[in-house]
Amino acid sequence: MHVIEIRNGELLEGITKEVANRGIEQGAIVSLIGAVDAFTISTMRAADAFDDIITSYTLPAEMSGTGEIVDGTVHVHAVMAVEGDRALSGHLHAAAVSTFFARAYVIPS
């Protein structure tokens, strides 16, 4: 298992760069944990599952998630816990890490 830690930067870019440095082309992100300062997620439109609704939030959030690495491309689904005990969830497009940290636990396949 590889532990990838991001302390300052864009989360998905950081994970992508680090899996490339480690030669991981295929794998499972079995756990993603940490906190971010802002994030972008998408969900599917109820009337058309092929139409994504992409929303950006400038909110700090506690994060948990899982994902995969296919041909070097990182794909993550995450749950973002925000103020008011609310959860926002979906496909993670971007996340800014600066105040806290994020860790991805990766098992190559």
Biopython code that builds the backbone (N, CA, C, O; Angstrom):
import numpy as np
from Bio.PDB.StructureBuilder import StructureBuilder

atoms = [
    (1, "MET", "N", (0.838, -1.183, 0.000)),
    (1, "MET", "CA", (0.000, 0.000, 0.000)),
    (1, "MET", "C", (0.880, 1.242, 0.000)),
    (1, "MET", "O", (1.913, 1.285, 0.668)),
    (2, "HIS", "N", (0.461, 2.244, -0.751)),
    (2, "HIS", "CA", (1.159, 3.523, -0.807)),
    (2, "HIS", "C", (0.296, 4.567, -0.112)),
    (2, "HIS", "O", (-0.918, 4.606, -0.310)),
    (3, "VAL", "N", (0.915, 5.402, 0.694)),
    (3, "VAL", "CA", (0.222, 6.518, 1.329)),
    (3, "VAL", "C", (0.720, 7.791, 0.665)),
    (3, "VAL", "O", (1.911, 8.101, 0.690)),
    (4, "ILE", "N", (-0.214, 8.522, 0.071)),
    (4, "ILE", "CA", (0.119, 9.772, -0.613)),
    (4, "ILE", "C", (-0.476, 10.905, 0.198)),
    (4, "ILE", "O", (-1.687, 10.963, 0.411)),
    (5, "GLU", "N", (0.381, 11.800, 0.645)),
    (5, "GLU", "CA", (-0.083, 12.925, 1.457)),
    (5, "GLU", "C", (0.065, 14.227, 0.689)),
    (5, "GLU", "O", (1.109, 14.509, 0.101)),
    (6, "ILE", "N", (-0.995, 15.005, 0.710)),
    (6, "ILE", "CA", (-0.995, 16.332, 0.094)),
    (6, "ILE", "C", (-1.181, 17.342, 1.222)),
    (6, "ILE", "O", (-2.167, 17.281, 1.958)),
    (7, "ARG", "N", (-0.244, 18.262, 1.358)),
    (7, "ARG", "CA", (-0.319, 19.281, 2.405)),
    (7, "ARG", "C", (-0.645, 20.665, 1.860)),
    (7, "ARG", "O", (-1.195, 21.501, 2.577)),
    (8, "ASN", "N", (-0.315, 20.910, 0.610)),
    (8, "ASN", "CA", (-0.563, 22.233, 0.044)),
    (8, "ASN", "C", (-0.630, 22.101, -1.474)),
    (8, "ASN", "O", (0.380, 21.854, -2.132)),
    (9, "GLY", "N", (-1.824, 22.267, -2.018)),
    (9, "GLY", "CA", (-1.961, 22.170, -3.464)),
    (9, "GLY", "C", (-3.297, 21.605, -3.860)),
    (9, "GLY", "O", (-4.186, 21.424, -3.029)),
    (10, "GLU", "N", (-3.430, 21.327, -5.138)),
    (10, "GLU", "CA", (-4.655, 20.753, -5.669)),
    (10, "GLU", "C", (-4.592, 19.242, -5.473)),
    (10, "GLU", "O", (-3.637, 18.597, -5.907)),
    (11, "LEU", "N", (-5.584, 18.688, -4.835)),
    (11, "LEU", "CA", (-5.575, 17.288, -4.412)),
    (11, "LEU", "C", (-5.426, 16.303, -5.564)),
    (11, "LEU", "O", (-4.527, 15.464, -5.534)),
    (12, "LEU", "N", (-6.281, 16.382, -6.576)),
    (12, "LEU", "CA", (-6.237, 15.399, -7.654)),
    (12, "LEU", "C", (-4.951, 15.521, -8.465)),
    (12, "LEU", "O", (-4.383, 14.513, -8.884)),
    (13, "GLU", "N", (-4.494, 16.745, -8.687)),
    (13, "GLU", "CA", (-3.211, 16.931, -9.374)),
    (13, "GLU", "C", (-2.073, 16.315, -8.567)),
    (13, "GLU", "O", (-1.182, 15.679, -9.130)),
    (14, "GLY", "N", (-2.104, 16.503, -7.258)),
    (14, "GLY", "CA", (-1.062, 15.949, -6.395)),
    (14, "GLY", "C", (-1.054, 14.430, -6.396)),
    (14, "GLY", "O", (0.007, 13.811, -6.471)),
    (15, "ILE", "N", (-2.233, 13.830, -6.313)),
    (15, "ILE", "CA", (-2.321, 12.366, -6.346)),
    (15, "ILE", "C", (-1.856, 11.850, -7.701)),
    (15, "ILE", "O", (-1.089, 10.890, -7.772)),
    (16, "THR", "N", (-2.316, 12.483, -8.775)),
    (16, "THR", "CA", (-1.929, 12.062, -10.130)),
    (16, "THR", "C", (-0.416, 12.122, -10.317)),
    (16, "THR", "O", (0.182, 11.191, -10.857)),
    (17, "LYS", "N", (0.192, 13.196, -9.880)),
    (17, "LYS", "CA", (1.648, 13.346, -9.998)),
    (17, "LYS", "C", (2.374, 12.275, -9.192)),
    (17, "LYS", "O", (3.355, 11.693, -9.657)),
    (18, "GLU", "N", (1.884, 12.019, -7.981)),
    (18, "GLU", "CA", (2.577, 11.062, -7.117)),
    (18, "GLU", "C", (2.403, 9.622, -7.598)),
    (18, "GLU", "O", (3.345, 8.835, -7.499)),
    (19, "VAL", "N", (1.232, 9.254, -8.115)),
    (19, "VAL", "CA", (1.097, 7.885, -8.631)),
    (19, "VAL", "C", (1.980, 7.697, -9.860)),
    (19, "VAL", "O", (2.525, 6.614, -10.072)),
    (20, "ALA", "N", (2.125, 8.741, -10.669)),
    (20, "ALA", "CA", (3.030, 8.653, -11.826)),
    (20, "ALA", "C", (4.476, 8.486, -11.357)),
    (20, "ALA", "O", (5.217, 7.674, -11.911)),
    (21, "ASN", "N", (4.879, 9.253, -10.338)),
    (21, "ASN", "CA", (6.237, 9.130, -9.796)),
    (21, "ASN", "C", (6.508, 7.728, -9.261)),
    (21, "ASN", "O", (7.639, 7.245, -9.317)),
    (22, "ARG", "N", (5.480, 7.086, -8.749)),
    (22, "ARG", "CA", (5.628, 5.742, -8.173)),
    (22, "ARG", "C", (5.358, 4.636, -9.189)),
    (22, "ARG", "O", (5.429, 3.454, -8.850)),
    (23, "GLY", "N", (5.051, 5.006, -10.420)),
    (23, "GLY", "CA", (4.830, 4.026, -11.472)),
    (23, "GLY", "C", (3.524, 3.263, -11.359)),
    (23, "GLY", "O", (3.415, 2.141, -11.853)),
    (24, "ILE", "N", (2.535, 3.858, -10.716)),
    (24, "ILE", "CA", (1.245, 3.197, -10.541)),
    (24, "ILE", "C", (0.326, 3.602, -11.691)),
    (24, "ILE", "O", (-0.089, 4.758, -11.783)),
    (25, "GLU", "N", (0.014, 2.656, -12.559)),
    (25, "GLU", "CA", (-0.886, 2.901, -13.684)),
    (25, "GLU", "C", (-2.314, 2.440, -13.394)),
    (25, "GLU", "O", (-3.274, 3.010, -13.912)),
    (26, "GLN", "N", (-2.446, 1.404, -12.564)),
    (26, "GLN", "CA", (-3.744, 0.828, -12.214)),
    (26, "GLN", "C", (-3.774, 0.656, -10.703)),
    (26, "GLN", "O", (-2.763, 0.294, -10.101)),
    (27, "GLY", "N", (-4.909, 0.910, -10.091)),
    (27, "GLY", "CA", (-4.986, 0.688, -8.658)),
    (27, "GLY", "C", (-6.291, 1.157, -8.065)),
    (27, "GLY", "O", (-7.147, 1.725, -8.742)),
    (28, "ALA", "N", (-6.414, 0.899, -6.773)),
    (28, "ALA", "CA", (-7.593, 1.306, -6.018)),
    (28, "ALA", "C", (-7.188, 2.330, -4.975)),
    (28, "ALA", "O", (-6.207, 2.145, -4.255)),
    (29, "ILE", "N", (-7.935, 3.389, -4.899)),
    (29, "ILE", "CA", (-7.788, 4.332, -3.790)),
    (29, "ILE", "C", (-8.788, 3.835, -2.749)),
    (29, "ILE", "O", (-9.984, 4.114, -2.829)),
    (30, "VAL", "N", (-8.277, 3.101, -1.784)),
    (30, "VAL", "CA", (-9.158, 2.422, -0.836)),
    (30, "VAL", "C", (-9.655, 3.355, 0.259)),
    (30, "VAL", "O", (-10.669, 3.077, 0.899)),
    (31, "SER", "N", (-8.954, 4.452, 0.476)),
    (31, "SER", "CA", (-9.401, 5.438, 1.450)),
    (31, "SER", "C", (-8.819, 6.793, 1.094)),
    (31, "SER", "O", (-7.656, 6.903, 0.707)),
    (32, "LEU", "N", (-9.631, 7.806, 1.227)),
    (32, "LEU", "CA", (-9.208, 9.194, 1.063)),
    (32, "LEU", "C", (-9.744, 9.925, 2.274)),
    (32, "LEU", "O", (-10.942, 9.878, 2.556)),
    (33, "ILE", "N", (-8.862, 10.602, 2.993)),
    (33, "ILE", "CA", (-9.272, 11.252, 4.228)),
    (33, "ILE", "C", (-8.533, 12.567, 4.374)),
    (33, "ILE", "O", (-7.413, 12.718, 3.886)),
    (34, "GLY", "N", (-9.162, 13.512, 5.046)),
    (34, "GLY", "CA", (-8.514, 14.790, 5.304)),
    (34, "GLY", "C", (-9.525, 15.912, 5.282)),
    (34, "GLY", "O", (-10.719, 15.703, 5.498)),
    (35, "ALA", "N", (-9.026, 17.110, 5.016)),
    (35, "ALA", "CA", (-9.890, 18.284, 4.952)),
    (35, "ALA", "C", (-9.385, 19.211, 3.856)),
    (35, "ALA", "O", (-8.183, 19.302, 3.604)),
    (36, "VAL", "N", (-10.314, 19.890, 3.216)),
    (36, "VAL", "CA", (-9.978, 20.780, 2.107)),
    (36, "VAL", "C", (-10.571, 22.164, 2.366)),
    (36, "VAL", "O", (-11.447, 22.332, 3.214)),
    (37, "ASP", "N", (-10.076, 23.147, 1.622)),
    (37, "ASP", "CA", (-10.543, 24.521, 1.770)),
    (37, "ASP", "C", (-11.612, 24.900, 0.747)),
    (37, "ASP", "O", (-12.390, 25.827, 0.974)),
    (38, "ALA", "N", (-11.650, 24.197, -0.356)),
    (38, "ALA", "CA", (-12.635, 24.416, -1.413)),
    (38, "ALA", "C", (-12.663, 23.155, -2.275)),
    (38, "ALA", "O", (-11.694, 22.396, -2.305)),
    (39, "PHE", "N", (-13.777, 22.935, -2.975)),
    (39, "PHE", "CA", (-13.877, 21.713, -3.772)),
    (39, "PHE", "C", (-14.932, 21.860, -4.857)),
    (39, "PHE", "O", (-15.810, 22.720, -4.784)),
    (40, "THR", "N", (-14.827, 21.000, -5.864)),
    (40, "THR", "CA", (-15.799, 20.921, -6.954)),
    (40, "THR", "C", (-16.215, 19.471, -7.107)),
    (40, "THR", "O", (-15.374, 18.581, -7.234)),
    (41, "ILE", "N", (-17.528, 19.241, -7.094)),
    (41, "ILE", "CA", (-18.070, 17.894, -7.271)),
    (41, "ILE", "C", (-19.157, 17.927, -8.343)),
    (41, "ILE", "O", (-19.661, 18.988, -8.713)),
    (42, "SER", "N", (-19.497, 16.745, -8.827)),
    (42, "SER", "CA", (-20.631, 16.661, -9.749)),
    (42, "SER", "C", (-21.521, 15.495, -9.365)),
    (42, "SER", "O", (-21.085, 14.509, -8.770)),
    (43, "THR", "N", (-22.786, 15.649, -9.730)),
    (43, "THR", "CA", (-23.776, 14.587, -9.597)),
    (43, "THR", "C", (-24.543, 14.513, -10.913)),
    (43, "THR", "O", (-24.450, 15.407, -11.754)),
    (44, "MET", "N", (-25.292, 13.446, -11.074)),
    (44, "MET", "CA", (-26.045, 13.253, -12.312)),
    (44, "MET", "C", (-27.425, 13.904, -12.217)),
    (44, "MET", "O", (-28.068, 13.877, -11.167)),
    (45, "ARG", "N", (-27.857, 14.477, -13.308)),
    (45, "ARG", "CA", (-29.204, 15.056, -13.376)),
    (45, "ARG", "C", (-30.222, 13.910, -13.355)),
    (45, "ARG", "O", (-30.037, 12.908, -14.045)),
    (46, "ALA", "N", (-31.280, 14.051, -12.577)),
    (46, "ALA", "CA", (-32.291, 13.000, -12.435)),
    (46, "ALA", "C", (-32.926, 12.627, -13.774)),
    (46, "ALA", "O", (-33.198, 11.452, -14.020)),
    (47, "ALA", "N", (-33.162, 13.605, -14.635)),
    (47, "ALA", "CA", (-33.832, 13.352, -15.908)),
    (47, "ALA", "C", (-32.891, 12.845, -16.991)),
    (47, "ALA", "O", (-33.338, 12.368, -18.034)),
    (48, "ASP", "N", (-31.570, 12.950, -16.744)),
    (48, "ASP", "CA", (-30.595, 12.536, -17.762)),
    (48, "ASP", "C", (-29.282, 12.184, -17.077)),
    (48, "ASP", "O", (-28.481, 13.069, -16.777)),
    (49, "ALA", "N", (-29.059, 10.910, -16.831)),
    (49, "ALA", "CA", (-27.874, 10.458, -16.096)),
    (49, "ALA", "C", (-26.569, 10.773, -16.816)),
    (49, "ALA", "O", (-25.502, 10.703, -16.207)),
    (50, "PHE", "N", (-26.633, 11.118, -18.096)),
    (50, "PHE", "CA", (-25.421, 11.465, -18.844)),
    (50, "PHE", "C", (-25.076, 12.949, -18.732)),
    (50, "PHE", "O", (-24.045, 13.387, -19.240)),
    (51, "ASP", "N", (-25.932, 13.718, -18.071)),
    (51, "ASP", "CA", (-25.719, 15.158, -17.907)),
    (51, "ASP", "C", (-25.300, 15.441, -16.469)),
    (51, "ASP", "O", (-26.110, 15.332, -15.549)),
    (52, "ASP", "N", (-24.032, 15.803, -16.276)),
    (52, "ASP", "CA", (-23.517, 16.093, -14.941)),
    (52, "ASP", "C", (-23.821, 17.527, -14.534)),
    (52, "ASP", "O", (-23.765, 18.451, -15.345)),
    (53, "ILE", "N", (-24.141, 17.683, -13.265)),
    (53, "ILE", "CA", (-24.287, 18.999, -12.663)),
    (53, "ILE", "C", (-23.018, 19.226, -11.846)),
    (53, "ILE", "O", (-22.804, 18.563, -10.831)),
    (54, "ILE", "N", (-22.185, 20.152, -12.283)),
    (54, "ILE", "CA", (-20.907, 20.432, -11.625)),
    (54, "ILE", "C", (-21.073, 21.671, -10.755)),
    (54, "ILE", "O", (-21.518, 22.719, -11.222)),
    (55, "THR", "N", (-20.703, 21.532, -9.469)),
    (55, "THR", "CA", (-20.857, 22.635, -8.529)),
    (55, "THR", "C", (-19.556, 22.831, -7.758)),
    (55, "THR", "O", (-18.954, 21.875, -7.269)),
    (56, "SER", "N", (-19.138, 24.089, -7.660)),
    (56, "SER", "CA", (-17.940, 24.432, -6.885)),
    (56, "SER", "C", (-18.369, 25.075, -5.573)),
    (56, "SER", "O", (-19.318, 25.858, -5.524)),
    (57, "TYR", "N", (-17.646, 24.727, -4.508)),
    (57, "TYR", "CA", (-17.924, 25.255, -3.178)),
    (57, "TYR", "C", (-16.653, 25.865, -2.601)),
    (57, "TYR", "O", (-15.594, 25.238, -2.626)),
    (58, "THR", "N", (-16.755, 27.074, -2.087)),
    (58, "THR", "CA", (-15.645, 27.687, -1.375)),
    (58, "THR", "C", (-15.972, 27.571, 0.107)),
    (58, "THR", "O", (-16.294, 28.550, 0.780)),
    (59, "LEU", "N", (-15.879, 26.342, 0.585)),
    (59, "LEU", "CA", (-16.198, 26.005, 1.969)),
    (59, "LEU", "C", (-15.149, 25.031, 2.481)),
    (59, "LEU", "O", (-14.714, 24.152, 1.737)),
    (60, "PRO", "N", (-14.734, 25.169, 3.736)),
    (60, "PRO", "CA", (-13.894, 24.114, 4.294)),
    (60, "PRO", "C", (-14.758, 22.871, 4.500)),
    (60, "PRO", "O", (-15.940, 22.965, 4.830)),
    (61, "ALA", "N", (-14.142, 21.706, 4.299)),
    (61, "ALA", "CA", (-14.899, 20.461, 4.420)),
    (61, "ALA", "C", (-14.004, 19.328, 4.892)),
    (61, "ALA", "O", (-12.860, 19.192, 4.458)),
    (62, "GLU", "N", (-14.547, 18.526, 5.783)),
    (62, "GLU", "CA", (-13.936, 17.245, 6.132)),
    (62, "GLU", "C", (-14.263, 16.303, 4.980)),
    (62, "GLU", "O", (-15.361, 16.359, 4.425)),
    (63, "MET", "N", (-13.321, 15.440, 4.617)),
    (63, "MET", "CA", (-13.489, 14.641, 3.403)),
    (63, "MET", "C", (-13.219, 13.166, 3.667)),
    (63, "MET", "O", (-12.304, 12.802, 4.406)),
    (64, "SER", "N", (-14.034, 12.339, 3.050)),
    (64, "SER", "CA", (-13.727, 10.914, 2.965)),
    (64, "SER", "C", (-14.108, 10.468, 1.560)),
    (64, "SER", "O", (-14.999, 11.046, 0.936)),
    (65, "GLY", "N", (-13.430, 9.439, 1.067)),
    (65, "GLY", "CA", (-13.739, 8.995, -0.282)),
    (65, "GLY", "C", (-12.983, 7.750, -0.673)),
    (65, "GLY", "O", (-12.162, 7.224, 0.079)),
    (66, "THR", "N", (-13.286, 7.294, -1.877)),
    (66, "THR", "CA", (-12.610, 6.152, -2.487)),
    (66, "THR", "C", (-12.499, 6.430, -3.979)),
    (66, "THR", "O", (-13.086, 7.381, -4.494)),
    (67, "GLY", "N", (-11.748, 5.596, -4.654)),
    (67, "GLY", "CA", (-11.632, 5.804, -6.086)),
    (67, "GLY", "C", (-10.801, 4.739, -6.754)),
    (67, "GLY", "O", (-10.572, 3.659, -6.210)),
    (68, "GLU", "N", (-10.354, 5.070, -7.951)),
    (68, "GLU", "CA", (-9.552, 4.142, -8.719)),
    (68, "GLU", "C", (-8.562, 4.906, -9.578)),
    (68, "GLU", "O", (-8.696, 6.108, -9.809)),
    (69, "ILE", "N", (-7.571, 4.175, -10.040)),
    (69, "ILE", "CA", (-6.590, 4.694, -10.985)),
    (69, "ILE", "C", (-6.632, 3.756, -12.179)),
    (69, "ILE", "O", (-6.349, 2.565, -12.053)),
    (70, "VAL", "N", (-6.988, 4.297, -13.339)),
    (70, "VAL", "CA", (-7.080, 3.503, -14.561)),
    (70, "VAL", "C", (-6.219, 4.181, -15.617)),
    (70, "VAL", "O", (-6.456, 5.331, -15.985)),
    (71, "ASP", "N", (-5.218, 3.455, -16.098)),
    (71, "ASP", "CA", (-4.286, 3.998, -17.092)),
    (71, "ASP", "C", (-3.695, 5.330, -16.631)),
    (71, "ASP", "O", (-3.503, 6.245, -17.432)),
    (72, "GLY", "N", (-3.410, 5.427, -15.329)),
    (72, "GLY", "CA", (-2.791, 6.618, -14.762)),
    (72, "GLY", "C", (-3.750, 7.749, -14.443)),
    (72, "GLY", "O", (-3.335, 8.772, -13.898)),
    (73, "THR", "N", (-5.037, 7.584, -14.776)),
    (73, "THR", "CA", (-6.038, 8.619, -14.509)),
    (73, "THR", "C", (-6.707, 8.355, -13.164)),
    (73, "THR", "O", (-7.206, 7.259, -12.907)),
    (74, "VAL", "N", (-6.709, 9.367, -12.321)),
    (74, "VAL", "CA", (-7.294, 9.271, -10.978)),
    (74, "VAL", "C", (-8.773, 9.642, -11.054)),
    (74, "VAL", "O", (-9.140, 10.671, -11.620)),
    (75, "HIS", "N", (-9.617, 8.782, -10.472)),
    (75, "HIS", "CA", (-11.072, 8.986, -10.439)),
    (75, "HIS", "C", (-11.514, 8.791, -8.995)),
    (75, "HIS", "O", (-11.319, 7.716, -8.426)),
    (76, "VAL", "N", (-12.110, 9.828, -8.394)),
    (76, "VAL", "CA", (-12.477, 9.787, -6.975)),
    (76, "VAL", "C", (-13.931, 10.193, -6.786)),
    (76, "VAL", "O", (-14.419, 11.121, -7.431)),
    (77, "HIS", "N", (-14.610, 9.491, -5.900)),
    (77, "HIS", "CA", (-15.915, 9.908, -5.398)),
    (77, "HIS", "C", (-15.716, 10.227, -3.928)),
    (77, "HIS", "O", (-15.042, 9.487, -3.211)),
    (78, "ALA", "N", (-16.305, 11.335, -3.477)),
    (78, "ALA", "CA", (-16.036, 11.787, -2.112)),
    (78, "ALA", "C", (-17.297, 12.296, -1.437)),
    (78, "ALA", "O", (-18.260, 12.711, -2.081)),
    (79, "VAL", "N", (-17.251, 12.247, -0.122)),
    (79, "VAL", "CA", (-18.270, 12.852, 0.725)),
    (79, "VAL", "C", (-17.587, 13.996, 1.457)),
    (79, "VAL", "O", (-16.574, 13.802, 2.129)),
    (80, "MET", "N", (-18.152, 15.190, 1.319)),
    (80, "MET", "CA", (-17.587, 16.382, 1.930)),
    (80, "MET", "C", (-18.539, 16.836, 3.038)),
    (80, "MET", "O", (-19.691, 17.178, 2.771)),
    (81, "ALA", "N", (-18.058, 16.837, 4.270)),
    (81, "ALA", "CA", (-18.874, 17.265, 5.408)),
    (81, "ALA", "C", (-18.608, 18.744, 5.656)),
    (81, "ALA", "O", (-17.471, 19.152, 5.891)),
    (82, "VAL", "N", (-19.673, 19.542, 5.601)),
    (82, "VAL", "CA", (-19.550, 20.992, 5.751)),
    (82, "VAL", "C", (-20.356, 21.464, 6.960)),
    (82, "VAL", "O", (-21.114, 20.707, 7.567)),
    (83, "GLU", "N", (-20.163, 22.741, 7.285)),
    (83, "GLU", "CA", (-20.827, 23.338, 8.444)),
    (83, "GLU", "C", (-22.316, 23.026, 8.450)),
    (83, "GLU", "O", (-22.975, 23.002, 7.411)),
    (84, "GLY", "N", (-22.822, 22.790, 9.654)),
    (84, "GLY", "CA", (-24.248, 22.484, 9.796)),
    (84, "GLY", "C", (-24.529, 21.002, 9.722)),
    (84, "GLY", "O", (-25.675, 20.593, 9.537)),
    (85, "ASP", "N", (-23.488, 20.189, 9.866)),
    (85, "ASP", "CA", (-23.638, 18.731, 9.827)),
    (85, "ASP", "C", (-24.279, 18.262, 8.530)),
    (85, "ASP", "O", (-25.116, 17.359, 8.522)),
    (86, "ARG", "N", (-23.860, 18.905, 7.411)),
    (86, "ARG", "CA", (-24.375, 18.549, 6.106)),
    (86, "ARG", "C", (-23.307, 17.798, 5.322)),
    (86, "ARG", "O", (-22.112, 18.009, 5.527)),
    (87, "ALA", "N", (-23.740, 16.933, 4.434)),
    (87, "ALA", "CA", (-22.815, 16.199, 3.568)),
    (87, "ALA", "C", (-23.142, 16.495, 2.114)),
    (87, "ALA", "O", (-24.303, 16.471, 1.704)),
    (88, "LEU", "N", (-22.096, 16.776, 1.341)),
    (88, "LEU", "CA", (-22.199, 16.962, -0.103)),
    (88, "LEU", "C", (-21.365, 15.855, -0.721)),
    (88, "LEU", "O", (-20.233, 15.620, -0.296)),
    (89, "SER", "N", (-21.906, 15.176, -1.712)),
    (89, "SER", "CA", (-21.228, 13.994, -2.219)),
    (89, "SER", "C", (-21.311, 13.945, -3.734)),
    (89, "SER", "O", (-22.262, 14.444, -4.337)),
    (90, "GLY", "N", (-20.299, 13.335, -4.339)),
    (90, "GLY", "CA", (-20.316, 13.142, -5.776)),
    (90, "GLY", "C", (-18.942, 12.853, -6.322)),
    (90, "GLY", "O", (-18.004, 12.562, -5.579)),
    (91, "HIS", "N", (-18.837, 12.938, -7.646)),
    (91, "HIS", "CA", (-17.553, 12.767, -8.333)),
    (91, "HIS", "C", (-16.713, 14.008, -8.040)),
    (91, "HIS", "O", (-17.163, 15.133, -8.260)),
    (92, "LEU", "N", (-15.499, 13.802, -7.545)),
    (92, "LEU", "CA", (-14.624, 14.913, -7.176)),
    (92, "LEU", "C", (-13.846, 15.386, -8.394)),
    (92, "LEU", "O", (-13.105, 14.616, -9.005)),
    (93, "HIS", "N", (-14.019, 16.656, -8.743)),
    (93, "HIS", "CA", (-13.312, 17.253, -9.880)),
    (93, "HIS", "C", (-12.071, 18.016, -9.435)),
    (93, "HIS", "O", (-11.074, 18.060, -10.155)),
    (94, "ALA", "N", (-12.132, 18.617, -8.247)),
    (94, "ALA", "CA", (-11.011, 19.414, -7.748)),
    (94, "ALA", "C", (-11.192, 19.631, -6.257)),
    (94, "ALA", "O", (-12.311, 19.624, -5.743)),
    (95, "ALA", "N", (-10.064, 19.826, -5.564)),
    (95, "ALA", "CA", (-10.106, 20.150, -4.143)),
    (95, "ALA", "C", (-8.811, 20.862, -3.769)),
    (95, "ALA", "O", (-7.717, 20.387, -4.072)),
    (96, "ALA", "N", (-8.949, 21.990, -3.116)),
    (96, "ALA", "CA", (-7.788, 22.778, -2.695)),
    (96, "ALA", "C", (-7.430, 22.426, -1.260)),
    (96, "ALA", "O", (-8.257, 22.526, -0.354)),
    (97, "VAL", "N", (-6.185, 22.015, -1.071)),
    (97, "VAL", "CA", (-5.689, 21.671, 0.259)),
    (97, "VAL", "C", (-4.647, 22.714, 0.643)),
    (97, "VAL", "O", (-3.629, 22.856, -0.033)),
    (98, "SER", "N", (-4.904, 23.451, 1.740)),
    (98, "SER", "CA", (-3.886, 24.396, 2.208)),
    (98, "SER", "C", (-3.877, 24.521, 3.720)),
    (98, "SER", "O", (-2.806, 24.592, 4.323)),
    (99, "THR", "N", (-5.032, 24.548, 4.339)),
    (99, "THR", "CA", (-5.077, 24.702, 5.792)),
    (99, "THR", "C", (-4.785, 23.385, 6.499)),
    (99, "THR", "O", (-4.163, 23.375, 7.561)),
    (100, "PHE", "N", (-5.227, 22.282, 5.921)),
    (100, "PHE", "CA", (-5.126, 20.988, 6.572)),
    (100, "PHE", "C", (-4.254, 20.044, 5.740)),
    (100, "PHE", "O", (-3.200, 20.450, 5.250)),
    (101, "PHE", "N", (-4.674, 18.816, 5.581)),
    (101, "PHE", "CA", (-3.947, 17.824, 4.792)),
    (101, "PHE", "C", (-4.956, 16.857, 4.205)),
    (101, "PHE", "O", (-6.117, 16.828, 4.613)),
    (102, "ALA", "N", (-4.509, 16.075, 3.252)),
    (102, "ALA", "CA", (-5.306, 14.979, 2.720)),
    (102, "ALA", "C", (-4.375, 13.800, 2.501)),
    (102, "ALA", "O", (-3.215, 13.985, 2.132)),
    (103, "ARG", "N", (-4.869, 12.590, 2.724)),
    (103, "ARG", "CA", (-4.100, 11.380, 2.471)),
    (103, "ARG", "C", (-4.927, 10.415, 1.641)),
    (103, "ARG", "O", (-6.105, 10.181, 1.909)),
    (104, "ALA", "N", (-4.281, 9.863, 0.630)),
    (104, "ALA", "CA", (-4.883, 8.817, -0.190)),
    (104, "ALA", "C", (-4.122, 7.532, 0.073)),
    (104, "ALA", "O", (-2.892, 7.515, 0.015)),
    (105, "TYR", "N", (-4.829, 6.471, 0.358)),
    (105, "TYR", "CA", (-4.244, 5.154, 0.582)),
    (105, "TYR", "C", (-4.496, 4.335, -0.683)),
    (105, "TYR", "O", (-5.640, 4.021, -1.012)),
    (106, "VAL", "N", (-3.418, 3.995, -1.385)),
    (106, "VAL", "CA", (-3.511, 3.426, -2.728)),
    (106, "VAL", "C", (-2.928, 2.009, -2.744)),
    (106, "VAL", "O", (-1.827, 1.767, -2.248)),
    (107, "ILE", "N", (-3.684, 1.095, -3.317)),
    (107, "ILE", "CA", (-3.188, -0.265, -3.546)),
    (107, "ILE", "C", (-3.063, -0.459, -5.059)),
    (107, "ILE", "O", (-4.074, -0.462, -5.762)),
    (108, "PRO", "N", (-1.849, -0.620, -5.564)),
    (108, "PRO", "CA", (-1.674, -0.862, -7.001)),
    (108, "PRO", "C", (-2.270, -2.222, -7.380)),
    (108, "PRO", "O", (-2.309, -3.145, -6.567)),
    (109, "SER", "N", (-2.726, -2.323, -8.616)),
    (109, "SER", "CA", (-3.240, -3.623, -9.079)),
    (109, "SER", "C", (-2.557, -4.003, -10.380)),
    (109, "SER", "O", (-2.843, -5.061, -10.941)),
]
sb = StructureBuilder()
sb.init_structure("model")
sb.init_model(0)
sb.init_chain("A")
sb.init_seg("    ")
for serial, (resi, resn, name, xyz) in enumerate(atoms, 1):
    if name == "N":
        sb.init_residue(resn, " ", resi, " ")
    sb.init_atom(name, np.array(xyz, "f"), 0.0, 1.0, " ", f" {name:<3s}", serial, name[0])
structure = sb.get_structure()
